[in-house]
Amino acid sequence: MKECIEESAKVDIHHMERYLTVLGTLAMISPLLGLLGTVVGIIEAFMAINSSGMGDPALLASGISKALITTAGGLFVAIPAMIMHRYFARHITTMAVEMEQQAIKLVDIVHGDREVDFK
């Protein structure tokens, strides 16, 4: 009986965790994509300086703006994704512990080792 309950719990926990990895990956990759955009923006700014010199600050500002926007975008995605990943991981762990406790109570009741307490 305990083995059947454990197998069922494993399947349910796996089902709850199925998209958690995707959320964690998104939280980890987003800052890296923002960093990539930052590097591209800075390269663009230096290429603007190289091609026209310091005479046109608008070209330099365009590259720096792109760098800052991509960095902010990466963080804008990563921070909520990381918060939700941690929340759901903790929630799943709490639910797994609660399922285990309830399963132990059920087995004890069925085997007569514990009085019935329906609280």
Biopython code that builds the backbone (N, CA, C, O; Angstrom):
import numpy as np
from Bio.PDB.StructureBuilder import StructureBuilder

atoms = [
    (1, "MET", "N", (0.819, -1.187, 0.000)),
    (1, "MET", "CA", (0.000, 0.000, 0.000)),
    (1, "MET", "C", (0.870, 1.261, 0.000)),
    (1, "MET", "O", (0.600, 2.215, -0.729)),
    (2, "LYS", "N", (1.917, 1.248, 0.829)),
    (2, "LYS", "CA", (2.814, 2.404, 0.870)),
    (2, "LYS", "C", (3.502, 2.618, -0.471)),
    (2, "LYS", "O", (3.681, 3.755, -0.907)),
    (3, "GLU", "N", (3.882, 1.535, -1.119)),
    (3, "GLU", "CA", (4.552, 1.651, -2.421)),
    (3, "GLU", "C", (3.630, 2.256, -3.467)),
    (3, "GLU", "O", (4.062, 3.073, -4.280)),
    (4, "CYS", "N", (2.369, 1.862, -3.451)),
    (4, "CYS", "CA", (1.397, 2.428, -4.404)),
    (4, "CYS", "C", (1.201, 3.915, -4.164)),
    (4, "CYS", "O", (1.117, 4.698, -5.111)),
    (5, "ILE", "N", (1.127, 4.298, -2.916)),
    (5, "ILE", "CA", (0.966, 5.716, -2.583)),
    (5, "ILE", "C", (2.202, 6.499, -3.006)),
    (5, "ILE", "O", (2.082, 7.592, -3.561)),
    (6, "GLU", "N", (3.393, 5.952, -2.750)),
    (6, "GLU", "CA", (4.629, 6.632, -3.138)),
    (6, "GLU", "C", (4.720, 6.804, -4.651)),
    (6, "GLU", "O", (5.116, 7.864, -5.136)),
    (7, "GLU", "N", (4.355, 5.763, -5.393)),
    (7, "GLU", "CA", (4.392, 5.855, -6.860)),
    (7, "GLU", "C", (3.417, 6.914, -7.365)),
    (7, "GLU", "O", (3.741, 7.702, -8.253)),
    (8, "SER", "N", (2.231, 6.919, -6.789)),
    (8, "SER", "CA", (1.240, 7.909, -7.186)),
    (8, "SER", "C", (1.714, 9.319, -6.853)),
    (8, "SER", "O", (1.517, 10.246, -7.639)),
    (9, "ALA", "N", (2.331, 9.479, -5.701)),
    (9, "ALA", "CA", (2.849, 10.792, -5.301)),
    (9, "ALA", "C", (3.971, 11.246, -6.238)),
    (9, "ALA", "O", (4.032, 12.420, -6.601)),
    (10, "LYS", "N", (4.847, 10.339, -6.626)),
    (10, "LYS", "CA", (5.924, 10.687, -7.556)),
    (10, "LYS", "C", (5.363, 11.182, -8.881)),
    (10, "LYS", "O", (5.858, 12.156, -9.447)),
    (11, "VAL", "N", (4.337, 10.514, -9.371)),
    (11, "VAL", "CA", (3.719, 10.920, -10.639)),
    (11, "VAL", "C", (3.089, 12.309, -10.495)),
    (11, "VAL", "O", (3.235, 13.159, -11.373)),
    (12, "ASP", "N", (2.392, 12.526, -9.386)),
    (12, "ASP", "CA", (1.752, 13.827, -9.177)),
    (12, "ASP", "C", (2.778, 14.947, -9.025)),
    (12, "ASP", "O", (2.597, 16.034, -9.575)),
    (13, "ILE", "N", (3.839, 14.691, -8.290)),
    (13, "ILE", "CA", (4.886, 15.709, -8.113)),
    (13, "ILE", "C", (5.571, 15.999, -9.442)),
    (13, "ILE", "O", (5.858, 17.154, -9.757)),
    (14, "HIS", "N", (5.828, 14.967, -10.210)),
    (14, "HIS", "CA", (6.430, 15.170, -11.537)),
    (14, "HIS", "C", (5.500, 15.998, -12.422)),
    (14, "HIS", "O", (5.952, 16.864, -13.172)),
    (15, "HIS", "N", (4.218, 15.729, -12.330)),
    (15, "HIS", "CA", (3.237, 16.488, -13.105)),
    (15, "HIS", "C", (3.234, 17.963, -12.685)),
    (15, "HIS", "O", (3.122, 18.843, -13.539)),
    (16, "MET", "N", (3.354, 18.237, -11.402)),
    (16, "MET", "CA", (3.380, 19.622, -10.920)),
    (16, "MET", "C", (4.652, 20.348, -11.331)),
    (16, "MET", "O", (4.630, 21.561, -11.541)),
    (17, "GLU", "N", (5.759, 19.626, -11.447)),
    (17, "GLU", "CA", (7.049, 20.236, -11.768)),
    (17, "GLU", "C", (7.341, 20.340, -13.260)),
    (17, "GLU", "O", (8.417, 20.803, -13.636)),
    (18, "ARG", "N", (6.417, 19.925, -14.119)),
    (18, "ARG", "CA", (6.729, 19.801, -15.540)),
    (18, "ARG", "C", (7.152, 21.107, -16.196)),
    (18, "ARG", "O", (8.030, 21.079, -17.058)),
    (19, "TYR", "N", (6.575, 22.250, -15.835)),
    (19, "TYR", "CA", (6.957, 23.519, -16.452)),
    (19, "TYR", "C", (7.888, 24.342, -15.568)),
    (19, "TYR", "O", (8.306, 25.432, -15.959)),
    (20, "LEU", "N", (8.211, 23.845, -14.410)),
    (20, "LEU", "CA", (9.080, 24.569, -13.492)),
    (20, "LEU", "C", (10.480, 24.739, -14.073)),
    (20, "LEU", "O", (11.111, 25.776, -13.871)),
    (21, "THR", "N", (10.965, 23.744, -14.783)),
    (21, "THR", "CA", (12.282, 23.822, -15.404)),
    (21, "THR", "C", (12.308, 24.902, -16.481)),
    (21, "THR", "O", (13.292, 25.630, -16.607)),
    (22, "VAL", "N", (11.243, 25.006, -17.246)),
    (22, "VAL", "CA", (11.170, 26.032, -18.287)),
    (22, "VAL", "C", (11.215, 27.415, -17.655)),
    (22, "VAL", "O", (11.910, 28.302, -18.150)),
    (23, "LEU", "N", (10.482, 27.604, -16.570)),
    (23, "LEU", "CA", (10.468, 28.890, -15.884)),
    (23, "LEU", "C", (11.849, 29.220, -15.316)),
    (23, "LEU", "O", (12.296, 30.363, -15.407)),
    (24, "GLY", "N", (12.524, 28.235, -14.734)),
    (24, "GLY", "CA", (13.873, 28.445, -14.211)),
    (24, "GLY", "C", (14.869, 28.767, -15.314)),
    (24, "GLY", "O", (15.739, 29.621, -15.143)),
    (25, "THR", "N", (14.741, 28.086, -16.442)),
    (25, "THR", "CA", (15.625, 28.354, -17.570)),
    (25, "THR", "C", (15.410, 29.758, -18.108)),
    (25, "THR", "O", (16.369, 30.458, -18.431)),
    (26, "LEU", "N", (14.164, 30.167, -18.203)),
    (26, "LEU", "CA", (13.842, 31.522, -18.655)),
    (26, "LEU", "C", (14.439, 32.560, -17.706)),
    (26, "LEU", "O", (14.972, 33.577, -18.148)),
    (27, "ALA", "N", (14.350, 32.303, -16.418)),
    (27, "ALA", "CA", (14.904, 33.229, -15.431)),
    (27, "ALA", "C", (16.425, 33.312, -15.529)),
    (27, "ALA", "O", (17.004, 34.365, -15.261)),
    (28, "MET", "N", (17.073, 32.223, -15.908)),
    (28, "MET", "CA", (18.536, 32.228, -16.000)),
    (28, "MET", "C", (19.042, 32.795, -17.325)),
    (28, "MET", "O", (20.106, 33.412, -17.368)),
    (29, "ILE", "N", (18.291, 32.593, -18.400)),
    (29, "ILE", "CA", (18.756, 33.011, -19.720)),
    (29, "ILE", "C", (18.461, 34.489, -19.988)),
    (29, "ILE", "O", (19.215, 35.135, -20.716)),
    (30, "SER", "N", (17.407, 35.028, -19.431)),
    (30, "SER", "CA", (17.007, 36.412, -19.719)),
    (30, "SER", "C", (18.108, 37.433, -19.451)),
    (30, "SER", "O", (18.342, 38.293, -20.300)),
    (31, "PRO", "N", (18.794, 37.379, -18.310)),
    (31, "PRO", "CA", (19.876, 38.354, -18.108)),
    (31, "PRO", "C", (21.012, 38.171, -19.117)),
    (31, "PRO", "O", (21.661, 39.139, -19.513)),
    (32, "LEU", "N", (21.244, 36.934, -19.523)),
    (32, "LEU", "CA", (22.301, 36.697, -20.513)),
    (32, "LEU", "C", (21.930, 37.293, -21.865)),
    (32, "LEU", "O", (22.783, 37.846, -22.560)),
    (33, "LEU", "N", (20.661, 37.182, -22.236)),
    (33, "LEU", "CA", (20.216, 37.806, -23.479)),
    (33, "LEU", "C", (20.293, 39.326, -23.375)),
    (33, "LEU", "O", (20.646, 39.997, -24.346)),
    (34, "GLY", "N", (19.967, 39.871, -22.209)),
    (34, "GLY", "CA", (20.124, 41.306, -21.985)),
    (34, "GLY", "C", (21.580, 41.723, -22.094)),
    (34, "GLY", "O", (21.895, 42.775, -22.649)),
    (35, "LEU", "N", (22.461, 40.897, -21.566)),
    (35, "LEU", "CA", (23.899, 41.187, -21.664)),
    (35, "LEU", "C", (24.370, 41.128, -23.111)),
    (35, "LEU", "O", (25.184, 41.946, -23.539)),
    (36, "LEU", "N", (23.861, 40.171, -23.853)),
    (36, "LEU", "CA", (24.205, 40.092, -25.272)),
    (36, "LEU", "C", (23.772, 41.356, -26.002)),
    (36, "LEU", "O", (24.525, 41.896, -26.813)),
    (37, "GLY", "N", (22.572, 41.827, -25.721)),
    (37, "GLY", "CA", (22.106, 43.072, -26.323)),
    (37, "GLY", "C", (22.952, 44.257, -25.904)),
    (37, "GLY", "O", (23.176, 45.172, -26.696)),
    (38, "THR", "N", (23.422, 44.252, -24.669)),
    (38, "THR", "CA", (24.301, 45.311, -24.189)),
    (38, "THR", "C", (25.595, 45.332, -24.981)),
    (38, "THR", "O", (26.052, 46.389, -25.416)),
    (39, "VAL", "N", (26.178, 44.166, -25.163)),
    (39, "VAL", "CA", (27.427, 44.071, -25.922)),
    (39, "VAL", "C", (27.219, 44.539, -27.360)),
    (39, "VAL", "O", (28.049, 45.269, -27.902)),
    (40, "VAL", "N", (26.121, 44.123, -27.974)),
    (40, "VAL", "CA", (25.835, 44.540, -29.352)),
    (40, "VAL", "C", (25.647, 46.054, -29.413)),
    (40, "VAL", "O", (26.150, 46.699, -30.333)),
    (41, "GLY", "N", (24.936, 46.626, -28.451)),
    (41, "GLY", "CA", (24.730, 48.076, -28.422)),
    (41, "GLY", "C", (26.017, 48.846, -28.251)),
    (41, "GLY", "O", (26.222, 49.867, -28.908)),
    (42, "ILE", "N", (26.891, 48.373, -27.376)),
    (42, "ILE", "CA", (28.180, 49.048, -27.171)),
    (42, "ILE", "C", (29.052, 48.911, -28.413)),
    (42, "ILE", "O", (29.741, 49.857, -28.797)),
    (43, "ILE", "N", (29.026, 47.750, -29.036)),
    (43, "ILE", "CA", (29.778, 47.583, -30.296)),
    (43, "ILE", "C", (29.249, 48.556, -31.340)),
    (43, "ILE", "O", (30.026, 49.174, -32.069)),
    (44, "GLU", "N", (27.945, 48.693, -31.414)),
    (44, "GLU", "CA", (27.346, 49.634, -32.361)),
    (44, "GLU", "C", (27.779, 51.068, -32.062)),
    (44, "GLU", "O", (28.061, 51.840, -32.978)),
    (45, "ALA", "N", (27.830, 51.420, -30.776)),
    (45, "ALA", "CA", (28.269, 52.769, -30.400)),
    (45, "ALA", "C", (29.724, 53.002, -30.802)),
    (45, "ALA", "O", (30.057, 54.068, -31.320)),
    (46, "PHE", "N", (30.586, 52.022, -30.573)),
    (46, "PHE", "CA", (31.993, 52.178, -30.953)),
    (46, "PHE", "C", (32.158, 52.215, -32.472)),
    (46, "PHE", "O", (33.028, 52.919, -32.985)),
    (47, "MET", "N", (31.338, 51.468, -33.184)),
    (47, "MET", "CA", (31.411, 51.520, -34.648)),
    (47, "MET", "C", (30.972, 52.889, -35.157)),
    (47, "MET", "O", (31.515, 53.390, -36.142)),
    (48, "ALA", "N", (29.987, 53.500, -34.485)),
    (48, "ALA", "CA", (29.550, 54.843, -34.859)),
    (48, "ALA", "C", (30.663, 55.849, -34.624)),
    (48, "ALA", "O", (30.870, 56.747, -35.439)),
    (49, "ILE", "N", (31.379, 55.709, -33.518)),
    (49, "ILE", "CA", (32.516, 56.596, -33.242)),
    (49, "ILE", "C", (33.602, 56.380, -34.281)),
    (49, "ILE", "O", (34.204, 57.338, -34.766)),
    (50, "ASN", "N", (33.853, 55.124, -34.624)),
    (50, "ASN", "CA", (34.896, 54.788, -35.580)),
    (50, "ASN", "C", (34.574, 55.342, -36.973)),
    (50, "ASN", "O", (35.465, 55.836, -37.664)),
    (51, "SER", "N", (33.317, 55.262, -37.379)),
    (51, "SER", "CA", (32.971, 55.677, -38.739)),
    (51, "SER", "C", (32.821, 57.185, -38.883)),
    (51, "SER", "O", (33.208, 57.736, -39.913)),
    (52, "SER", "N", (32.274, 57.870, -37.884)),
    (52, "SER", "CA", (32.036, 59.308, -38.044)),
    (52, "SER", "C", (32.771, 60.159, -37.026)),
    (52, "SER", "O", (32.647, 61.383, -37.037)),
    (53, "GLY", "N", (33.523, 59.535, -36.160)),
    (53, "GLY", "CA", (34.227, 60.293, -35.127)),
    (53, "GLY", "C", (33.252, 60.754, -34.055)),
    (53, "GLY", "O", (32.112, 60.292, -33.994)),
    (54, "MET", "N", (33.701, 61.649, -33.231)),
    (54, "MET", "CA", (32.861, 62.144, -32.130)),
    (54, "MET", "C", (31.962, 63.296, -32.572)),
    (54, "MET", "O", (31.367, 63.978, -31.738)),
    (55, "GLY", "N", (31.866, 63.510, -33.869)),
    (55, "GLY", "CA", (31.089, 64.634, -34.378)),
    (55, "GLY", "C", (29.586, 64.461, -34.245)),
    (55, "GLY", "O", (28.872, 65.459, -34.155)),
    (56, "ASP", "N", (29.075, 63.225, -34.228)),
    (56, "ASP", "CA", (27.625, 63.002, -34.170)),
    (56, "ASP", "C", (27.264, 62.223, -32.902)),
    (56, "ASP", "O", (27.301, 60.993, -32.894)),
    (57, "PRO", "N", (26.919, 62.939, -31.841)),
    (57, "PRO", "CA", (26.575, 62.255, -30.594)),
    (57, "PRO", "C", (25.292, 61.431, -30.693)),
    (57, "PRO", "O", (25.090, 60.530, -29.878)),
    (58, "ALA", "N", (24.425, 61.706, -31.655)),
    (58, "ALA", "CA", (23.175, 60.945, -31.799)),
    (58, "ALA", "C", (23.464, 59.486, -32.142)),
    (58, "ALA", "O", (22.774, 58.590, -31.656)),
    (59, "LEU", "N", (24.483, 59.238, -32.977)),
    (59, "LEU", "CA", (24.837, 57.858, -33.308)),
    (59, "LEU", "C", (25.360, 57.116, -32.081)),
    (59, "LEU", "O", (25.038, 55.948, -31.866)),
    (60, "LEU", "N", (26.168, 57.807, -31.283)),
    (60, "LEU", "CA", (26.687, 57.203, -30.052)),
    (60, "LEU", "C", (25.545, 56.927, -29.071)),
    (60, "LEU", "O", (25.504, 55.874, -28.435)),
    (61, "ALA", "N", (24.631, 57.871, -28.956)),
    (61, "ALA", "CA", (23.496, 57.719, -28.038)),
    (61, "ALA", "C", (22.591, 56.569, -28.463)),
    (61, "ALA", "O", (22.015, 55.891, -27.611)),
    (62, "SER", "N", (22.459, 56.343, -29.754)),
    (62, "SER", "CA", (21.627, 55.250, -30.250)),
    (62, "SER", "C", (22.158, 53.894, -29.780)),
    (62, "SER", "O", (21.391, 53.046, -29.322)),
    (63, "GLY", "N", (23.473, 53.695, -29.895)),
    (63, "GLY", "CA", (24.076, 52.433, -29.453)),
    (63, "GLY", "C", (23.972, 52.236, -27.959)),
    (63, "GLY", "O", (23.690, 51.135, -27.486)),
    (64, "ILE", "N", (24.204, 53.317, -27.210)),
    (64, "ILE", "CA", (24.113, 53.221, -25.748)),
    (64, "ILE", "C", (22.665, 52.973, -25.330)),
    (64, "ILE", "O", (22.407, 52.205, -24.403)),
    (65, "SER", "N", (21.735, 53.609, -26.002)),
    (65, "SER", "CA", (20.315, 53.397, -25.707)),
    (65, "SER", "C", (19.924, 51.944, -25.933)),
    (65, "SER", "O", (19.221, 51.350, -25.115)),
    (66, "LYS", "N", (20.379, 51.372, -27.044)),
    (66, "LYS", "CA", (20.089, 49.969, -27.322)),
    (66, "LYS", "C", (20.673, 49.077, -26.232)),
    (66, "LYS", "O", (20.036, 48.114, -25.805)),
    (67, "ALA", "N", (21.871, 49.394, -25.787)),
    (67, "ALA", "CA", (22.510, 48.599, -24.739)),
    (67, "ALA", "C", (21.701, 48.645, -23.449)),
    (67, "ALA", "O", (21.497, 47.616, -22.804)),
    (68, "LEU", "N", (21.242, 49.827, -23.073)),
    (68, "LEU", "CA", (20.491, 49.957, -21.826)),
    (68, "LEU", "C", (19.105, 49.325, -21.913)),
    (68, "LEU", "O", (18.635, 48.729, -20.944)),
    (69, "ILE", "N", (18.452, 49.450, -23.058)),
    (69, "ILE", "CA", (17.116, 48.884, -23.217)),
    (69, "ILE", "C", (17.161, 47.357, -23.139)),
    (69, "ILE", "O", (16.308, 46.745, -22.496)),
    (70, "THR", "N", (18.142, 46.747, -23.783)),
    (70, "THR", "CA", (18.212, 45.281, -23.744)),
    (70, "THR", "C", (18.568, 44.774, -22.348)),
    (70, "THR", "O", (18.079, 43.729, -21.918)),
    (71, "THR", "N", (19.416, 45.515, -21.648)),
    (71, "THR", "CA", (19.736, 45.123, -20.275)),
    (71, "THR", "C", (18.484, 45.199, -19.398)),
    (71, "THR", "O", (18.192, 44.275, -18.638)),
    (72, "ALA", "N", (17.757, 46.295, -19.509)),
    (72, "ALA", "CA", (16.528, 46.447, -18.722)),
    (72, "ALA", "C", (15.501, 45.385, -19.109)),
    (72, "ALA", "O", (14.815, 44.844, -18.241)),
    (73, "GLY", "N", (15.389, 45.084, -20.386)),
    (73, "GLY", "CA", (14.444, 44.053, -20.826)),
    (73, "GLY", "C", (14.780, 42.688, -20.249)),
    (73, "GLY", "O", (13.892, 41.960, -19.804)),
    (74, "GLY", "N", (16.059, 42.344, -20.255)),
    (74, "GLY", "CA", (16.476, 41.061, -19.688)),
    (74, "GLY", "C", (16.158, 40.965, -18.209)),
    (74, "GLY", "O", (15.686, 39.932, -17.733)),
    (75, "LEU", "N", (16.418, 42.050, -17.475)),
    (75, "LEU", "CA", (16.116, 42.055, -16.042)),
    (75, "LEU", "C", (14.613, 42.093, -15.784)),
    (75, "LEU", "O", (14.128, 41.508, -14.815)),
    (76, "PHE", "N", (13.883, 42.782, -16.650)),
    (76, "PHE", "CA", (12.432, 42.878, -16.512)),
    (76, "PHE", "C", (11.778, 41.502, -16.632)),
    (76, "PHE", "O", (10.761, 41.237, -15.991)),
    (77, "VAL", "N", (12.353, 40.641, -17.439)),
    (77, "VAL", "CA", (11.829, 39.277, -17.585)),
    (77, "VAL", "C", (12.378, 38.364, -16.483)),
    (77, "VAL", "O", (11.643, 37.554, -15.918)),
    (78, "ALA", "N", (13.666, 38.501, -16.184)),
    (78, "ALA", "CA", (14.333, 37.570, -15.266)),
    (78, "ALA", "C", (13.857, 37.688, -13.821)),
    (78, "ALA", "O", (13.683, 36.674, -13.146)),
    (79, "ILE", "N", (13.649, 38.891, -13.347)),
    (79, "ILE", "CA", (13.305, 39.070, -11.929)),
    (79, "ILE", "C", (11.954, 38.437, -11.593)),
    (79, "ILE", "O", (11.883, 37.646, -10.652)),
    (80, "PRO", "N", (10.875, 38.753, -12.323)),
    (80, "PRO", "CA", (9.607, 38.068, -11.999)),
    (80, "PRO", "C", (9.660, 36.560, -12.233)),
    (80, "PRO", "O", (9.053, 35.789, -11.488)),
    (81, "ALA", "N", (10.392, 36.140, -13.278)),
    (81, "ALA", "CA", (10.486, 34.701, -13.547)),
    (81, "ALA", "C", (11.196, 33.986, -12.399)),
    (81, "ALA", "O", (10.795, 32.889, -12.011)),
    (82, "MET", "N", (12.241, 34.597, -11.858)),
    (82, "MET", "CA", (12.963, 33.979, -10.734)),
    (82, "MET", "C", (12.088, 33.944, -9.478)),
    (82, "MET", "O", (12.078, 32.952, -8.750)),
    (83, "ILE", "N", (11.362, 35.024, -9.234)),
    (83, "ILE", "CA", (10.475, 35.058, -8.067)),
    (83, "ILE", "C", (9.407, 33.967, -8.177)),
    (83, "ILE", "O", (9.153, 33.243, -7.214)),
    (84, "MET", "N", (8.790, 33.852, -9.341)),
    (84, "MET", "CA", (7.748, 32.844, -9.514)),
    (84, "MET", "C", (8.318, 31.422, -9.481)),
    (84, "MET", "O", (7.675, 30.507, -8.966)),
    (85, "HIS", "N", (9.509, 31.240, -10.023)),
    (85, "HIS", "CA", (10.149, 29.923, -9.970)),
    (85, "HIS", "C", (10.369, 29.497, -8.527)),
    (85, "HIS", "O", (10.067, 28.363, -8.156)),
    (86, "ARG", "N", (10.897, 30.409, -7.712)),
    (86, "ARG", "CA", (11.148, 30.085, -6.306)),
    (86, "ARG", "C", (9.828, 29.830, -5.567)),
    (86, "ARG", "O", (9.738, 28.918, -4.746)),
    (87, "TYR", "N", (8.809, 30.639, -5.865)),
    (87, "TYR", "CA", (7.512, 30.477, -5.216)),
    (87, "TYR", "C", (6.922, 29.106, -5.535)),
    (87, "TYR", "O", (6.504, 28.377, -4.635)),
    (88, "PHE", "N", (6.891, 28.761, -6.821)),
    (88, "PHE", "CA", (6.285, 27.489, -7.212)),
    (88, "PHE", "C", (7.104, 26.290, -6.723)),
    (88, "PHE", "O", (6.530, 25.271, -6.338)),
    (89, "ALA", "N", (8.424, 26.397, -6.732)),
    (89, "ALA", "CA", (9.257, 25.303, -6.219)),
    (89, "ALA", "C", (8.960, 25.065, -4.738)),
    (89, "ALA", "O", (8.825, 23.924, -4.298)),
    (90, "ARG", "N", (8.862, 26.145, -3.987)),
    (90, "ARG", "CA", (8.557, 26.023, -2.553)),
    (90, "ARG", "C", (7.147, 25.475, -2.345)),
    (90, "ARG", "O", (6.923, 24.644, -1.465)),
    (91, "HIS", "N", (6.209, 25.939, -3.149)),
    (91, "HIS", "CA", (4.823, 25.486, -3.033)),
    (91, "HIS", "C", (4.717, 23.984, -3.326)),
    (91, "HIS", "O", (4.004, 23.266, -2.626)),
    (92, "ILE", "N", (5.411, 23.518, -4.339)),
    (92, "ILE", "CA", (5.389, 22.095, -4.680)),
    (92, "ILE", "C", (6.010, 21.266, -3.559)),
    (92, "ILE", "O", (5.502, 20.197, -3.220)),
    (93, "THR", "N", (7.105, 21.757, -2.986)),
    (93, "THR", "CA", (7.745, 21.049, -1.872)),
    (93, "THR", "C", (6.793, 20.962, -0.679)),
    (93, "THR", "O", (6.682, 19.911, -0.047)),
    (94, "THR", "N", (6.115, 22.052, -0.377)),
    (94, "THR", "CA", (5.162, 22.060, 0.732)),
    (94, "THR", "C", (4.021, 21.079, 0.474)),
    (94, "THR", "O", (3.611, 20.344, 1.372)),
    (95, "MET", "N", (3.519, 21.071, -0.743)),
    (95, "MET", "CA", (2.432, 20.144, -1.078)),
    (95, "MET", "C", (2.896, 18.693, -0.998)),
    (95, "MET", "O", (2.133, 17.826, -0.573)),
    (96, "ALA", "N", (4.143, 18.415, -1.402)),
    (96, "ALA", "CA", (4.666, 17.054, -1.338)),
    (96, "ALA", "C", (4.777, 16.584, 0.109)),
    (96, "ALA", "O", (4.455, 15.436, 0.415)),
    (97, "VAL", "N", (5.227, 17.456, 0.992)),
    (97, "VAL", "CA", (5.328, 17.103, 2.407)),
    (97, "VAL", "C", (3.942, 16.849, 2.991)),
    (97, "VAL", "O", (3.743, 15.905, 3.755)),
    (98, "GLU", "N", (2.987, 17.701, 2.622)),
    (98, "GLU", "CA", (1.613, 17.515, 3.112)),
    (98, "GLU", "C", (1.014, 16.204, 2.596)),
    (98, "GLU", "O", (0.336, 15.491, 3.336)),
    (99, "MET", "N", (1.272, 15.891, 1.314)),
    (99, "MET", "CA", (0.775, 14.620, 0.772)),
    (99, "MET", "C", (1.377, 13.441, 1.522)),
    (99, "MET", "O", (0.682, 12.467, 1.813)),
    (100, "GLU", "N", (2.665, 13.523, 1.837)),
    (100, "GLU", "CA", (3.328, 12.434, 2.552)),
    (100, "GLU", "C", (2.739, 12.257, 3.948)),
    (100, "GLU", "O", (2.512, 11.132, 4.394)),
    (101, "GLN", "N", (2.495, 13.361, 4.626)),
    (101, "GLN", "CA", (1.913, 13.276, 5.961)),
    (101, "GLN", "C", (0.510, 12.676, 5.924)),
    (101, "GLN", "O", (0.163, 11.848, 6.766)),
    (102, "GLN", "N", (-0.287, 13.090, 4.959)),
    (102, "GLN", "CA", (-1.638, 12.554, 4.841)),
    (102, "GLN", "C", (-1.619, 11.073, 4.459)),
    (102, "GLN", "O", (-2.458, 10.299, 4.919)),
    (103, "ALA", "N", (-0.668, 10.685, 3.622)),
    (103, "ALA", "CA", (-0.557, 9.274, 3.237)),
    (103, "ALA", "C", (-0.176, 8.405, 4.433)),
    (103, "ALA", "O", (-0.691, 7.299, 4.595)),
    (104, "ILE", "N", (0.718, 8.906, 5.258)),
    (104, "ILE", "CA", (1.105, 8.165, 6.469)),
    (104, "ILE", "C", (-0.097, 7.998, 7.389)),
    (104, "ILE", "O", (-0.307, 6.921, 7.947)),
    (105, "LYS", "N", (-0.891, 9.060, 7.551)),
    (105, "LYS", "CA", (-2.097, 8.961, 8.375)),
    (105, "LYS", "C", (-3.057, 7.918, 7.804)),
    (105, "LYS", "O", (-3.626, 7.118, 8.546)),
    (106, "LEU", "N", (-3.232, 7.932, 6.486)),
    (106, "LEU", "CA", (-4.143, 6.983, 5.844)),
    (106, "LEU", "C", (-3.690, 5.547, 6.069)),
    (106, "LEU", "O", (-4.504, 4.692, 6.417)),
    (107, "VAL", "N", (-2.404, 5.271, 5.876)),
    (107, "VAL", "CA", (-1.887, 3.919, 6.062)),
    (107, "VAL", "C", (-2.049, 3.486, 7.514)),
    (107, "VAL", "O", (-2.424, 2.346, 7.786)),
    (108, "ASP", "N", (-1.769, 4.388, 8.439)),
    (108, "ASP", "CA", (-1.930, 4.060, 9.855)),
    (108, "ASP", "C", (-3.393, 3.758, 10.196)),
    (108, "ASP", "O", (-3.675, 2.842, 10.969)),
    (109, "ILE", "N", (-4.309, 4.519, 9.626)),
    (109, "ILE", "CA", (-5.732, 4.287, 9.891)),
    (109, "ILE", "C", (-6.168, 2.947, 9.325)),
    (109, "ILE", "O", (-6.878, 2.188, 9.985)),
    (110, "VAL", "N", (-5.740, 2.656, 8.093)),
    (110, "VAL", "CA", (-6.131, 1.392, 7.458)),
    (110, "VAL", "C", (-5.575, 0.197, 8.223)),
    (110, "VAL", "O", (-6.246, -0.826, 8.357)),
    (111, "HIS", "N", (-4.356, 0.326, 8.722)),
    (111, "HIS", "CA", (-3.738, -0.773, 9.458)),
    (111, "HIS", "C", (-4.164, -0.802, 10.926)),
    (111, "HIS", "O", (-3.791, -1.722, 11.654)),
    (112, "GLY", "N", (-4.933, 0.181, 11.368)),
    (112, "GLY", "CA", (-5.430, 0.186, 12.742)),
    (112, "GLY", "C", (-4.421, 0.694, 13.752)),
    (112, "GLY", "O", (-4.608, 0.494, 14.952)),
    (113, "ASP", "N", (-3.347, 1.350, 13.301)),
    (113, "ASP", "CA", (-2.323, 1.829, 14.221)),
    (113, "ASP", "C", (-2.687, 3.201, 14.818)),
    (113, "ASP", "O", (-2.015, 3.685, 15.729)),
    (114, "ARG", "N", (-3.735, 3.808, 14.306)),
    (114, "ARG", "CA", (-4.068, 5.160, 14.747)),
    (114, "ARG", "C", (-5.587, 5.286, 14.792)),
    (114, "ARG", "O", (-6.306, 4.688, 13.992)),
    (115, "GLU", "N", (-6.053, 6.086, 15.756)),
    (115, "GLU", "CA", (-7.478, 6.366, 15.814)),
    (115, "GLU", "C", (-7.842, 7.325, 14.685)),
    (115, "GLU", "O", (-7.010, 8.114, 14.236)),
    (116, "VAL", "N", (-9.073, 7.250, 14.237)),
    (116, "VAL", "CA", (-9.524, 8.118, 13.153)),
    (116, "VAL", "C", (-9.664, 9.537, 13.659)),
    (116, "VAL", "O", (-10.431, 9.808, 14.583)),
    (117, "ASP", "N", (-8.916, 10.444, 13.044)),
    (117, "ASP", "CA", (-8.966, 11.869, 13.361)),
    (117, "ASP", "C", (-9.146, 12.607, 12.040)),
    (117, "ASP", "O", (-8.193, 12.728, 11.271)),
    (118, "PHE", "N", (-10.324, 13.089, 11.769)),
    (118, "PHE", "CA", (-10.640, 13.685, 10.465)),
    (118, "PHE", "C", (-10.372, 15.187, 10.425)),
    (118, "PHE", "O", (-11.027, 15.899, 9.663)),
    (119, "LYS", "N", (-9.465, 15.670, 11.190)),
    (119, "LYS", "CA", (-9.135, 17.104, 11.183)),
    (119, "LYS", "C", (-8.109, 17.427, 10.148)),
    (119, "LYS", "O", (-7.718, 18.586, 10.008)),
]
sb = StructureBuilder()
sb.init_structure("model")
sb.init_model(0)
sb.init_chain("A")
sb.init_seg("    ")
for serial, (resi, resn, name, xyz) in enumerate(atoms, 1):
    if name == "N":
        sb.init_residue(resn, " ", resi, " ")
    sb.init_atom(name, np.array(xyz, "f"), 0.0, 1.0, " ", f" {name:<3s}", serial, name[0])
structure = sb.get_structure()
